[in-house]
Amino acid sequence: MDFMNNQMTQPAEPAAIPQEEFEYAQSVIRKLSDYYDARMVGQQNLKFVLTASILADGHILLESVPGLAKTTAAKTIADAVDGRFSRIQCTPDLLPGDIIGTQIYNQGTGRFETKLGPVFANFVLLDEVNRSSAKTQSAMLEAMQERQVTIGGETHRMPEDIFIVIATQNPIEQEGTYPLSEAQTDRFMLKEKITYPSAEEEVEILNRTESGALTRKAPPVMTIADVDRLQKTAEKVYVDEAIKRYIAQIVDATRKADKVLPKEMAAYVRMGASPRASIAFLQIAKSVALLYGRPYVTPDDVKMLRQQVLRHRISLSYAAVADRVSVEEVIDKLVGAIPTP
């Protein structure tokens, strides 16, 4: 899914985005893509999803077994941008104050002073987020949703320009882990599952490791102002009313699976998606369109990241677990049942 090789040279419809602004966005996206490819081997789907989430100004949850470059990919995207970056290694003994900050008594002044935590950055990497306790996880809810935290009764705003949380988790380890709550996962715009590299890609990893290319750090190719401008451009991408209705119908189908799916398949859905899913579909579809070089959204842009938008927002029943039916299968059936405009 290499978007830089699939861009249309001429938009099919008049663009609402000024041509100069549109071309600038494409050039910045190309720089980010090249930077990623220089540091990462393969994982083109991950590049696409990470870039789309940044353009949509949304948080993203990455899931895979250890060693598949979740942290490296997140760090690569952050390194490409000349902004503030924080990495928080989550552990069972991590406290909320370790993330958002706390008040410390100053003996010299006789007053409590607020010390802000590492969450106050443009890009925050929550490594192995499911290793932190529920209390610590909840400390991120206000930051991710309201873009502010409360310390000692005082409200502190997150960075005004860019604030994106990239969280990683390991789905197979059970000891010392705390599953994310539905309220927590719903704050993530996307959830991406990372797969193993191919044999050819693994050979390339070995070659780059031997040459030292994987550890060689390159200077940033973007600024926070570039990211902010990209996001503003993505907001201007045109979405027809028919596309918005299509999004609403998809999300509504997750809540009324018995109306669109066969009885056996509908029984697998325990709970549907919230309106945040509709908002995520709209914002991500705009990002996808811009990544493919279009100033307007098509139904395919909506469907492209359907699994990433819905897989953490749909709860399956025990029957699905017993029958080994994945949430991705259910999502594909639901979306396939909705007529494409």
N, C-alpha and C positions, 0 to 999 in steps of 0.2 A: 504494500500500500504506500508506494513512494509518491507523495503528492507532487513533488517538484517535476516529475516526469510525465504528469498527466494534466498539466494546466492547459486551458484553452487560450489560444492566442487572441481570439476576438470574441468578446461577449456576445451572446445571442440576442440580448435585449439592451436597450439604452441603460447606461449605468447611472444610478443616483449618486454614486461616489465620484468626486472629481478625478479626472484621469491621472493627474499628477500624484494625488494622494493614493490612488489605486496602485500605480506603478511603484511608488515608494514602499507600500506594504509588501508587494511581491518581492522587492529586492531585499528587504529585511528578513522576510520568511526564508529566502534562499540562503542568506548568511547563516541563519540559525540551523537550517537543514545541513549545510556543509560542515558547520562546527560539530554537530552531533555525529555525522558520518566519520569525521576524523577521529573521534574519541571512542565511538561505539561500533561494534561489529554486528551487522544484522539488526534485529529488533526494530524493523521499520514500522510495524504496527504501533509499537510503544512510542516511537518518535512522533507519529501522527497524533496519537491520543494526547501526549504531553503538550505538543504544540497547540492542539485545538483547545485544551483546557486553559492554557495561558491566554490565548486570544479571547476566550469566553470569560476570563477572570473567575475561573472556578477551581475549587480544590479537587484533588484527585487521590484515589486510593489504589495502590499497586499491590498485587497479590501474586506470590509464587513461592516455590520451594527455595531454600538458600542457594546463593551462588549464581543467580541468573541476572545479575547486574541491575537490580532495582535501584539500589542506592547510587550506583555509578551513573545510571541514566538521569536520575533526579539531580545529582550533583553537576552533571554535564550541562543540563539545561540552565541551571543556576549560574554556572561559571560563564556561560555564554553572555550573560547579562551583567553589566557592571552595577550591581546593587548589593544590598545587605542580605547575607545568607546565614542561616542558623541551622545547625544539625542537633537534634535532641535524640539521644539514644534512650529509648524507653526501657525501663526495668520495673520489676514489681515494687521496689521501694521508692520509686520516683514520686515526689509530692507535687500537688498543684502549684505551690509556690516556686518549685524548681522550673516551671514552664512560664507562668505568667508574671512571676515576681512576688516580692513580699515587702513588709516594712521592717526596717532594722533600727534599733534604738541607738542613737548617737550620744554617747556619754558627754562629749564635748559641748554639745548644744542643748542636751537634755530633751531632745525631741526625736520622734520617730521619722525616719526618712524612707521614702519609697525607692526600692531598687527594682527596676524593671527587668523581666526575665528575657530569655532568648527568643520568645515568641514575637518580640517586636523587631521584625525583619521583613524584607520584601518576599523572600522565599524561605519557608520553614520546612525542613525535612524531619518528619516524625518517624524515626527508624524503629521498626518492629512495634508499632503502636499498640498491638494487642497484648504486649507484655506489661503495659501499664495498667494500674487498677482502675476500676470504674470511676472512682472519685477523681483520679487524675485525668482520665479521659473527659470527664464532664467539664473540666477546667477549660477545655478547648472549644466547647460548644458556643459560648458567648463570643469568643474571639473569631470563630469561623463564620458565625451567622450575623452577629451585630458589628463585627470589626471593632470591638472594644473589649476591655477587661475591667473588672472592678477589684481594686486592692484597698483594703481598709476603708471601704465606703466611698472611695474616690474612683471615678471613671477615667480610664486612660484609653485614648483612641489608638488604633493600629496605624501603620504608615498610610498616609493619605493617598499615595499614588498606587502602589502595587502591594497586595498581600495575598499570597497563594500558599496553601499548605499542601505538601506532597507527603503522604503517609504510606508506609510499607507494612506489610504483615505476612507472616508465614502461616499458611492454612493447615499444615500437617502437625505442628507441634502443639501439644496440649498442656504439658507441664509448665507451670508458671505463666500461663496466659489467661487473659480475660476477654471473652468475645465482645466485640463492639455492639452496643445497643442499636436498635433501629433508629433512634433519634440521632445518634452519632453518625451512623453511616449515611443517613439521609442528607447530611450537610455536605457530603462529597458529591460534586457534580457528576463525576465518572468513577467507575471502578474497572480497572484493567487487570486481566489475568495474563501473566507472562509465561510463555512456553520455552522449552529447551531450544537451543540453536541447532541448525543442521550440521552435518558432519563437515561440510565445506566451510561453514562459518566458524566452526570450532578450530579447524586448521588455521584459519586467518587469525583467530584469537591467539593461538600459540605463536604464530609468526610475529604478531605485534608485541606480544609479551617478551619475546626473545630480543626484539629490536629496541625495546623500551618505549615504543610509541604510546602504549596505554598509560604510562605514568608521566608523559611529557605534557606539561600544562601550557595551554595557549592563552593569549590575552583575550579579554571579552570582545565580542563583535557587535554588541548592542548596549544601549543604555536603558535606564528605567524610563526615560522619556520616549524612547523608541517603542517599548512595550505598551506604554500608555497610549501612544498614537495608534498602534496596531489595534488595541482594544476598541478605541473610538471608531476606527475604520470598520471593524467587524460589526459594531452596533448599527452602522448605516446600511448593511447588506439588506436588500429588499426581501420581504417575506409576504407572499400573497395571502389573502384571507382563506383561500382554499387550503393552503399549507397549514395555517394555524388550526383550522378545523380538523385537518388530518391528524395533527399532533394531539389535539384534545380527544379525538376518537380512539387513538392508540392507548392513551393513558386511561381513558374511561373503560376501555376493554379489559384492562388489568383488574378492575374492580367488579366487572360484570362478566367474568369469564364464561359463565354458563350461558350467556346470550350469544357468544360468538364461537365457542369451541364445542366439540363433542362432549357429552356428559363425562366420559372417562377422563379426558384431558382437563376439563374444567375443574374436576375434583382435586386436582393437584395444586390449585391456587388457593392459598389460605388468606392472603391479604394482598391487596393491590397497591399501586403507587400513589403517592401524594401529589398535590399540585406542583411541588418542587420538580417533579419529573417533567411536567409540561414546560416549565421555565427552562429546565436544563436542555430539553429537546430543542427549544427555540434558539437558545444561545449557542449551543453546539452546532446546530444546523447552519447558522450564520458563519461560524468559524470554519466549518468544513467547506462551505461554498467559497470562502475567501482563500482557503488553502488550495483549492482546485482552480483558482483564478477566475471566479465568477462573482459578480456583484448582486446576485439573486440566488434564492434557495430553491432547490428542486426536491421532489419527494425522496429521491435517492440520498440526498444529504441528510434527511431526517432518519432514514432507515440505516444509514451506514454505521452509526455508533449506537444502535438500539440496545445492544447487549450491555455496553458500558454504562448507558444511562439507567437501565432497568434492573440489572442483575442484583443489585444490592437494595432495591426498593420493592421487590416482589418476594413475599414469604411463601414457601411451599409447604404443603401438608405432609404429614407422616407417610401418607400413601405414596407421594412422589419419592421420598427417601427409600421406602420399601421396594418400589418398582424401579429404582435407579434412574429416575427421570431428572435430568439437569434443568436448572432454571433457564439456561440458554435455549434448550429445546422448547420450553413453554413460551419464551419470549418470541421465538421465531414463528411459532404457531399463531400467537396472538396478533403479531404485526401482519403476518400473511393473511389473516382473516379480515383485515380492514381494507376496503377498496382504495386503490391508489388514485389520487386526483389527477 
